[in-house]
Amino acid sequence: MPNLNKVMLIGNLTRDPETRATTNSTITELGIAVNRSVKDDNGGWKDETTFVNVTVWGKTAENCAKFLTKGRGVFIEGRLQMDTWDDKGTGAKRTKLKVVADTVQFLGTGGSRKETPGTTAAGGPSSTQAGWDHDTSGEDDDIPF
């Protein structure tokens, strides 16, 4: 049976990145808030927020620590991972679901800016620098649908 473990999230950092080094790599922990608008019983709209913990490794982790701050928007692609441990106080088995990021792209500002404009977490060009913000509103489209 085929399996797929892929996550794509867009949200804002809930805190500044927390970084530590291992003998082989750098690890940065991020917390993000992802909002979703839902209709309430009265027909009005309200935001439903999901808080997600994200772990980033290597050079991307270093760039996240260097350029990201609380409130900043990010697009994260990665996978789900279940952490399991024994509670020291009670001895009970504990679990926590988190995202391990493969890529992190820096989005618009939310908090203070520390980054060099036009770069992503991997050090490449941002979507604006790469030309993805091209305005096509006045152009004819050859697509027949």
Backbone torsions as a table, in degrees:
resi	resn	phi	psi	omega
1	MET	NA	131.8	180.0
2	PRO	-69.6	152.1	178.3
3	ASN	-129.6	150.4	177.1
4	LEU	-143.9	128.2	176.6
5	ASN	-129.8	87.6	-175.5
6	LYS	-135.6	131.6	-179.9
7	VAL	-128.4	135.9	172.9
8	MET	-129.8	123.2	-176.7
9	LEU	-133.5	142.8	169.7
10	ILE	-123.1	126.6	-179.3
11	GLY	-164.0	-172.5	179.9
12	ASN	-116.5	143.7	178.8
13	LEU	-65.6	133.7	179.5
14	THR	-91.4	-10.7	179.2
15	ARG	-158.2	165.6	174.4
16	ASP	-66.6	147.6	178.7
17	PRO	-59.6	144.5	177.1
18	GLU	-113.1	119.5	-173.2
19	THR	-116.8	143.8	172.4
20	ARG	-144.8	159.5	-178.5
21	ALA	-111.4	142.9	170.5
22	THR	-106.6	-177.7	179.7
23	THR	-67.6	-26.2	-175.9
24	ASN	-112.2	-15.2	-171.2
25	SER	-158.6	178.2	174.2
26	THR	-111.9	140.8	178.0
27	ILE	-122.6	131.9	174.4
28	THR	-123.4	131.3	177.6
29	GLU	-101.9	130.1	177.6
30	LEU	-120.1	150.5	169.6
31	GLY	-120.5	127.6	178.9
32	ILE	-125.6	153.4	174.7
33	ALA	-112.0	128.1	178.8
34	VAL	-114.9	121.9	-177.2
35	ASN	-99.9	150.3	177.0
36	ARG	-142.6	129.3	178.2
37	SER	-88.2	130.3	179.0
38	VAL	-131.3	150.0	176.7
39	LYS	-79.4	136.0	175.6
40	ASP	-90.4	-177.6	-176.9
41	ASP	-63.7	-24.2	-178.6
42	ASN	-90.7	3.4	-179.9
43	GLY	87.2	-1.0	177.2
44	GLY	-86.1	169.8	-179.3
45	TRP	-104.6	143.0	174.0
46	LYS	-140.0	153.3	178.0
47	ASP	-87.9	135.8	173.7
48	GLU	-111.5	121.1	-175.0
49	THR	-107.9	134.5	174.4
50	THR	-115.6	129.5	179.8
51	PHE	-100.3	130.2	-174.0
52	VAL	-128.4	132.8	172.6
53	ASN	-91.0	136.2	-176.5
54	VAL	-128.5	135.1	174.9
55	THR	-110.9	132.1	-179.8
56	VAL	-123.4	140.1	-176.6
57	TRP	-117.7	158.2	168.3
58	GLY	69.3	-144.1	-177.4
59	LYS	-62.9	-37.3	177.6
60	THR	-62.6	-38.9	176.9
61	ALA	-62.2	-41.4	178.4
62	GLU	-63.0	-43.4	179.7
63	ASN	-66.7	-37.9	177.1
64	CYS	-61.9	-44.7	179.8
65	ALA	-64.3	-35.1	-176.4
66	LYS	-76.6	-39.2	-169.3
67	PHE	-110.5	-17.8	-175.2
68	LEU	-96.3	148.0	174.6
69	THR	-139.2	166.0	178.6
70	LYS	-52.1	134.5	177.8
71	GLY	95.1	-15.2	-177.3
72	ARG	-71.8	140.5	177.1
73	GLY	-80.3	141.6	178.6
74	VAL	-140.9	149.6	169.9
75	PHE	-112.8	122.6	-175.3
76	ILE	-119.7	131.2	170.7
77	GLU	-115.8	134.6	-179.5
78	GLY	-174.0	-149.5	-177.0
79	ARG	-139.8	157.4	175.6
80	LEU	-82.1	144.2	175.6
81	GLN	-141.8	136.1	178.3
82	MET	-98.3	119.9	173.6
83	ASP	-92.8	137.2	-180.0
84	THR	-129.9	137.0	177.7
85	TRP	-155.4	166.4	176.8
86	ASP	-97.3	129.5	178.0
87	ASP	-66.0	125.9	-177.2
88	LYS	-66.4	-33.5	-178.0
89	GLY	-76.7	-45.5	-174.8
90	THR	-105.5	-18.1	-176.9
91	GLY	79.4	2.1	-178.8
92	ALA	-75.2	150.8	175.9
93	LYS	-72.2	131.1	179.5
94	ARG	-121.6	148.7	177.0
95	THR	-137.2	155.3	178.7
96	LYS	-150.3	128.6	177.8
97	LEU	-92.2	130.2	179.0
98	LYS	-138.6	174.0	176.9
99	VAL	-108.6	132.8	170.8
100	VAL	-102.8	116.6	-173.4
101	ALA	-80.5	136.2	169.4
102	ASP	-93.1	-41.6	177.3
103	THR	-136.5	148.5	175.4
104	VAL	-132.7	123.0	176.6
105	GLN	-111.7	130.5	179.8
106	PHE	-77.8	132.3	179.3
107	LEU	-109.4	-165.0	-177.8
108	GLY	-53.6	163.3	-176.3
109	THR	-73.0	151.3	174.1
110	GLY	-135.2	-43.9	177.3
111	GLY	-110.2	-155.0	178.6
112	SER	-71.8	151.3	-177.6
113	ARG	-99.2	129.2	174.7
114	LYS	-116.1	-10.8	-170.4
115	GLU	-85.3	163.2	170.0
116	THR	-82.7	123.4	-177.9
117	PRO	-56.1	142.0	174.7
118	GLY	91.4	16.1	178.1
119	THR	-127.2	155.5	174.8
120	THR	-106.1	177.9	-179.4
121	ALA	-60.5	-30.3	-179.8
122	ALA	-83.9	2.1	178.3
123	GLY	88.3	0.4	-179.6
124	GLY	-87.2	-178.4	-177.8
125	PRO	-70.8	147.6	174.5
126	SER	-74.5	172.5	-179.3
127	SER	-62.5	-34.6	179.1
128	THR	-67.9	-45.4	-178.7
129	GLN	-66.8	-32.5	-178.7
130	ALA	-77.8	-5.4	176.1
131	GLY	90.6	16.6	-177.9
132	TRP	-79.4	-7.0	-178.2
133	ASP	-96.4	20.5	-178.4
134	HIS	-60.4	126.8	-179.1
135	ASP	-81.5	115.6	-179.2
136	THR	-109.1	15.1	-174.1
137	SER	-65.3	-28.3	-179.3
138	GLY	-97.1	3.0	-176.6
139	GLU	-96.1	146.1	174.7
140	ASP	-76.7	150.8	-176.8
141	ASP	-111.2	129.4	179.8
142	ASP	-85.5	-4.1	-178.0
143	ILE	-75.3	127.9	-172.4
144	PRO	-81.6	16.9	177.8
145	PHE	-134.0	NA	NA
